[in-house]
């Protein structure tokens, strides 16, 4: 599967009102104002009708060849989000793929803030005797949240089934519940532990361990501790296909074929969340300013890359843009959707991009963050 920065398809209070609350109240009005179709430059065939901020749609259209329905939010910490879309308004739901991992990071960081866990808590600390004899018993939550635990991205016994499911444009994770994901992890012999190697399985385990430690299922924990406090009314983890929202739409493969939704069952902490441009704007702004659950977890480095290369905070990637400032980001891709969220730490400029086509958004998102594409 492909729901990450570099993995591929198997076929990654008292006082002033908090700023995120003000933004939440402003989003519906902004969405209504920006819902009008805007004139724009010629757009690639297949790309939906431009909506919202005309400057954004005009600048981005030529970079979105091969995409169909796209939602964009441009973020400035000192201004309201600017929304635009192609065939989508800010309320259209998308699978966000591995961007879900950042929500799992928020759930973990919040549990640490509450004193329920530490980043050095181990698999055995959470699972007790269930972890006896496992080679990953002493793996820490910090290792899972930084992809340094040595756990492969997909459990070896499931590789064949996952490949077949992806080939048939299905959900390669649908048949593995939480207990199976944990059992598969406990059977792993870590490889190259301490080095960063992107792992969907590792982050799925991370989320499930937080759920075990708190006694609350992951999807409920996500709602109670992250989405509800931030007012993210359209963001959720369905876990099973029967829990999908009414009207959930299939995305498209890179070749344009329809793909089944990925709800991901027990692996949902690694990539099973659905959200909207409006919700993601609120979420990313709260992460940027540290006002959301987990505080400043996106800057809490757990692994520092060699020679100034990629570092990893609590489920957020840090890549250098110049000698001083990194971009902090995560991307995602499922069988039929793609996503990118991130910001430039120096300028504070941020972006949310969501697409119903499994085609990377990374290059254009980075050009926006660096100012190469002016919006």
N, C-alpha and C positions, 0 to 999 in steps of 0.2 A: 504494500500500500504506500501511499505517498501523503504524508501529513506533516512535513517538517521542512527545516531549512535545507536539508540535503538528502533525505531519504526518497525513495522512488516507489512507484506502484509495485505491489507484489506481482501484478500482471504487467506520509508522516503523520439637639443639645442646647444648653444655654449659650448665649452669645450669638454672633452672626450666623445666619443660615448658611450651612455648608454649600460651597460653590457647586458641587455636583447636584444638590437639590434644586438650585436655581436653574441649572442647565436642564434638568429633567422636566421642569415645568415649561421651559422654552422650546423643547424639541417638537411637540405637536404643532405649535404655531408655526415654527420654522418649516416643518414638513408641509403644512398647508400652503404657505406662501411659495415654497419652492416646488410644489407639485405641478406647476404649469410646465408644459413642454416649452423648451427654450430652443431658439434657432442656434445652429452650430455649423461648423464646417462639415463637409461630406464625411459620413461615417462608413466604416467597412461594412460590407454585406453581412447580414446576420446580426449585427449589433443593434440592440433595441433603441427605441426612440429616446433622444436625449431629454432629460428632465432636470429641473433645478438650476443650479449656478451655471450660467452660460460660459463663464470664463473657464471653469473646470472641464465642462464637457467638450468645449472647443479644443482645449489643450490635450486632452487625453484620448480622444476618439481614434486618432491615427495609431496610437500605441496599443490598442485593444483588439487588433485583428485576431479572429478566431474565437473571441468571446461573444456572448449573447446578452445575458442580463447581468448588469454590473451596478453595484451600489458603492458610492464613494463619500467619505466624510473627510474634510480637511480641517485639521485641528490647530488652534492657536490658543495658548494658555491665557491670553489677554482678550479673547473675543469669543463670540458664539461660534459653534461649528458651522462650517459651510457644507451643505449637502448637494450632491448631484447624482445622477444615475442614468443608465441606459436601459429603458424598459423596467425600471425599478424606482420606487419612492423609498424614503428612509425606513419605512415600516415593513418592507419585504424581507421575509426570513430566508436565510441561507445556512447551509452547513458551514461551520468555520474550521473543520478539520483540526489540525494540530494547534491552532490558536487556542483550542480548548485546554491545552497543557498550561497556559498561563493562568487560567481559572483554577486549575488544580494547584498551581503554585500559590494562588491567593488563599485557597482553602488550607493548605499546609501552613503558610505563614500566619494565618489567623489562629490556627491551633497552637502554634508556637507562642504567639502573643498571649493566648489564654492560659499558657502553662500546661497544656494537655500533652505536648510533645516538645522535643528539641530537635534541631537539625541533626544532632548526633544520635538520636534514638535509632535503634537497629530493628531489623526485621524480627529478630528474636524478642526484643523488648515488647513489640506489639503482639506477635503471634504466640509467644510463650512456647510451650512444648510442641506445638504444631511445627515449629521450625527446627526441632531437634534433628541433627544429622545433615541439615541442608548446608551446602557450600555457600549460600548467601545469607546465613543466619546473622553474620556480623556486618552485613551491608547497611549503611546508614541512609536516612532520608535525604541527607545532603548529597550523597552519591546518586541516588535515584533522581533527584531534582536537577542534577547537573550532567546526567548522562555519562557518569564515570564509574558505574557499578559493574561494568563488564557483562551486562545482561543483553543478549541479542535482541534485535528489534521485534522479531516475531518468534514465538516459541517453535523450536525445531519440529515437534510432532505435528504442528498445524501448518507447516509450510505448504505441503501439497494441497491441502484443502483450501487454504487461503489463495493459492495461485489459481486453482480451478474456479473458485467463487469470483475472483476478480476478473478472470477471463470471460465469465458469463455475466459480467457487469452487476454482480451482487455485492452484498456486504460480507467481506471475508472474516469478520469477527462475530457474526450474529449468533453462532452456536456456542460461544464460550461465555459462561456466566462468571460472576465474581470469584466464586470458589475455585473454578477451573483455572482462571487466570493466576490466582495465588498458588495453586498446586503446581502449575507449569513452571512458575518462577522458582519455587522451592526445589525443583528438579534440575535447575540450571547449574552448570559449572562455569563460573565467571571466566571471561577471557579478556586480557589486557585491562584489568581493573586499574583505575586511576587515570586512564586516558579517556578523553572524550570520544564516545562512539554513540551516536544518536540511537535511542531505544524507545520505541512505542511501548513495549512490554514493561520496561522499567518505570515509565511514568504512569502507566495503568496501575502497576503495583503500588506506586507512591500514593495515588488517590485512594486506592482500596485500603491501604494501611491507615490512612488518616480516618477513613470511615470506620474501620475496626476499632481504632483507639477511642473514638468519640461515641461509638455505639449508634451511629446514624448512617443510613445508606448514603452513598455518594451523591445521588441526584437530589436527595433531601438536604444534605449538607450544603451543596452548591446553592440551592434556593434560599435556605435560611440564613446563610452566612455571607453570601456574595450578591446574588442577583436581587433579592428582596431589599437588603439595606441600600443598594445603589439605585433602586427603582428601575431595574432592567426587566420590564414586564413581559418581554417577548423572548427572553433568553432561558433556555432549559436544556436538560439532557434527557431525551426520551427513553434511553436504555434499550427498549424493545420497540419494534416497528408498530405495534398496536397502540403505542403511546404517542405517536406522531400527531402534531396539530392538524386540525381539519384543513384540507387544501394543501398539505405538504407536497411540494413539487419535486419531481425528479430532475437532477442535474444532467449534464452532458459530459461524455468523455472528450478527450482531446480531439478525437475524430468526429465528434458531433453526435454520437449515439447516446440514447437515453441510458442513464445509470440509476440503479436502485439506491434509495437512501441508505446511509450508513448510520445506524443507531449504536452499533458496536457492543451492546450488551455489557459484559464485565470489563471490557477494554475502553469503555466510554471516557474515563478520565484522561485518556490519551488523545481523544479526537471526536467525541460523540455529541458535541454541543451545537445547537442551532441558535442563531441570533439575527439581529437586524443592524443596519447601518446606524440607526438612531441609538440603539442600546450600546453598540460597540463604541460609539463616540463618547458616551457617558463613562463607560468602563475604562477606556484608555486614558481619558483625562483624569479620572480618579487615580489610576495607577501612576500616571506621570507626576502628579503633585503629592502622591503619598497619602491621600485622604481616604482611600478605600480600605476594605478589609485586608489585613496583612501589612498595612502601612507602606513602607518604602522597599518592599520585598524585591521589586524589579531591579534594584541597584545593590542588593546584598549578594556579592560575588561568592560563589561556592567553588568555582574552578577558574583559574586565570590561565589564559592561553599562552603558549610559548611565543617568545619573540614578538610580543605585542599583537598576537593574533586573536582569534575569537575566544572570548571568555563567556562564562555562563553564570547568571544569577539564579534565583529560584524560578526555574523554568522560563527565563527570558534570555535571549541571546544578546551579547554585546560585541559589536564589530567596530573596529576603528574606522572613522571617516577621514580624520586628519590626525595630526600629532596629539591633539588635546581631547577632542570630543568623539564619543562613539555614537553609533545608532543603536538603540535598544529596540528589539523587534522580535516578532515570531511570525511565521507563515503557516499555511496549512493547505492540504489537498486531500480530498477523498476521491471516490470513483467518479463523482460528477460535479464537484465544487472546488473552488480555490479561494484563498484568503491571504491577506497580509495586513498586519497592524504594526505600528512602530513610530518612533520619533527620533529626531536629531537632538541629542542632549545639549548641544551648544545653542542652537537657535530656538529650541522648544517647538519647532514645527513637527506636527504629527499627521498621520494619515491612517485611514481605515479603507481597505478595498476588499469587496466581496464579489465573487463571480459564480454563476451557475455552470461554469465550464472548467474542467480539470486541466487548466493551462496556467502556468506560473504568472503571477503578478509582480514578482520580486523586482525585476529590472526597472519597470516604470515607477514603482513605489519608491525605490531608492533614488531615482532621478528627481522625483518630487522633493524628497527629504533634503537632498543636496542642493536643490535650487536649479539643477540643469533643465528641468521642465518647470517653468514658472506658472503658478496658479494664483 
